[in-house]
Amino acid sequence: MTQSSRIPHIHHAKLGGLHHKLVLESPRRIHYGNDFPVSGNVLLKHLPLLRGINSPLNAELFGPLQVDIILKGEARIHHEAESRAEIFRLCKEVVTIHDGPFRAPADAEEVLHFSIKFPDLAAPENNSAIAAVQDGDGIWNFRERVSSVETGPLPPTLEVLHNSHSWGTFGSTNLHTVTKPAIKVHYTVEARVRMPGIDVEIVEADAASGGAPVFYDQPRVPTAIAQRDQTLTSDASQRFTVQNDGLRPTYEQPHGLRNKTKAFLKPVDPPKFIFDVNFLGIPQHAYIGQPLSFAISIEPDETSTTRTDPDVFLDKCTISLIAHTTGIQPAPLKVVKTKEATFSSARPFSREDGMTKGIDIGVLSWVPTTFTFRNISRNYKLRIASQFTVGTQQLSTSRDVPLMIHPPLELDVSRPADVEDDPDGLPSYQEASRSSAADFAEDAAEGSAQVPSYEQAVSGHDHGGHHAGSDHGHGGFAGGFGG
């Protein structure tokens, strides 16, 4: 139990205190647009005035009660070198869930359900201009006028550290001790409880947290648009040259001391094998929850001097997802995820398979989607690093290709941010408010549990309360490729 649940709160109001705590029903859900409302419960408990230890007054609390739910968002850019911050107010939605009489006996608990949706657009930003007008007496009058109003979609939940504080993937990072993030987009929901005219102290159980974090991303994509964009791919190629004596047929290779000495004293140029590696169908668009794949083929060149084409093996293909976030200088560049892709077989490229191997990257788990909002933008690229073996020689290549990441398709069922059953079970780079993977284990039965009691909620055994880290907690929910 937390300290607040073990030690009585000493009230100074005549009727004691009305304690409240907000508990989300699905604290791990990523809300794509306003497809699912943010829902939960406000737990209320009347704790009368304590005259002495364990001596409560059994006074009933009665009077007008107003409970509002506030959903708000904020984007913040922290310029470390200049010790200044840019702050953008993204949204503020208010819903009243109770406005009327309220009666609560001593130590009684009440539960108020709430549901609130994200707005369609971010709050508008007014751009103003100063106009100077000189009157007949030669006096200048300055007037401010609105020159334009900008609005746009809400940006996804995001947190980026400065390059100097970037520690790769954050599976083992304790973010209670890190410095201020360079860029942060976050959304919270909180309850505002009032009893006007009543001498009772309103106590918010987790006032210091600033509200329960809510994870947001852009609206889901219609299937027809995704099907069109998924046909947009790119190709790339690279030529390799291999030249060594190992490419000679076995019967042409020198055997015995005399032949080896002769070959050493009168060297002959070893045969040369030239071939192109083609990367086919590299995706330009990716969708959360959808698989990614492409193909690698080889094409021997006719200028090769080998008698027969040697075997070419694909040893490995490593895929990295790299995020580039603008808003500060220098713009952070971060490897979000790296994994070994699987391919069709370990056998060499063969004509039976069209000299081609299919490369399976895996299912893309959640990362903040590609976006631009005011001074902040988020873009991605895929880094494809491959290694081949020809004879005794190993060859490597690496190339970066742009990748636009989109929300899930409209038909997809919303998946929790820390889903643990992705095919590759790799840790994901989570840009949301978490502190450690252990925080999520308690929520396995999310959605099916009953509403916790007030004591359970404030002690952290609510199975639905928020697990807020000091900032964003890239705390390592298991995910597919991405995250």
Stockholm file with secondary structure:
# STOCKHOLM 1.0

chainA/1-483         MTQSSRIPHIHHAKLGGLHHKLVLESPRRIHYGNDFPVSGNVLLKHLPLLRGINSPLNAELFGPLQVDIILKGEARIHHEAESRAEIFRLCKEVVTIHDGPFRAPADAEEVLHFSIKFPDLAAPENNSAIAAVQDGDGIWNFRERVSSVETGPLPPTLEVLHNSHSWGTFGSTNLHTVTKPAIKVHYTVEARVRMPGIDVEIVEADAASGGAPVFYDQPRVPTAIAQRDQTLTSDASQRFTVQNDGLRPTYEQPHGLRNKTKAFLKPVDPPKFIFDVNFLGIPQHAYIGQPLSFAISIEPDETSTTRTDPDVFLDKCTISLIAHTTGIQPAPLKVVKTKEATFSSARPFSREDGMTKGIDIGVLSWVPTTFTFRNISRNYKLRIASQFTVGTQQLSTSRDVPLMIHPPLELDVSRPADVEDDPDGLPSYQEASRSSAADFAEDAAEGSAQVPSYEQAVSGHDHGGHHAGSDHGHGGFAGGFGG
#=GR chainA/1-483 SS CCHHHHSCCCCCSTTCEEEEEEEESCTTBEEETTSSCEEEEEEEEEECCBSSTTCBCCCCEEEEEEEEEEEEEEEEEEETTTTEEEEEEEEEEEEEEEEEEEEECTTCEEEEEEEECCCSSCCCEEEEEEEEEECTTSCEEEEEEEEEEECCCCCCCEEECCGGGCCSSCTTCCTTSCCCCSEEEEEEEEEEEECTTCCCEEEETTGGGTSEEEEEECCCBCHHHHHHHTTCEEEEEEEEEEECGGGSCGGGSCCHHHHHHHHHHSCCCCCEEEEEEEEEEEESEEETTSEEEEEEEEEECTTCCCSSCCCEEEEEEEEEEEEEEESSSSCCEEEEEEEECEESCSSCCCGGGTTEEEEEEEEEECCCCCEEETTEEEEEEEEEEEEEEETTEEEEEEEEEEEEEECCBTTSCCCBTTCSCCTTCEECCCCSSCSCTHHHHTTTTTTTSCCCCHHHHHTTCCSSSCCCCSSCCCCCCEESEEC
#=GC SS_cons         CCHHHHSCCCCCSTTCEEEEEEEESCTTBEEETTSSCEEEEEEEEEECCBSSTTCBCCCCEEEEEEEEEEEEEEEEEEETTTTEEEEEEEEEEEEEEEEEEEEECTTCEEEEEEEECCCSSCCCEEEEEEEEEECTTSCEEEEEEEEEEECCCCCCCEEECCGGGCCSSCTTCCTTSCCCCSEEEEEEEEEEEECTTCCCEEEETTGGGTSEEEEEECCCBCHHHHHHHTTCEEEEEEEEEEECGGGSCGGGSCCHHHHHHHHHHSCCCCCEEEEEEEEEEEESEEETTSEEEEEEEEEECTTCCCSSCCCEEEEEEEEEEEEEEESSSSCCEEEEEEEECEESCSSCCCGGGTTEEEEEEEEEECCCCCEEETTEEEEEEEEEEEEEEETTEEEEEEEEEEEEEECCBTTSCCCBTTCSCCTTCEECCCCSSCSCTHHHHTTTTTTTSCCCCHHHHHTTCCSSSCCCCSSCCCCCCEESEEC
//
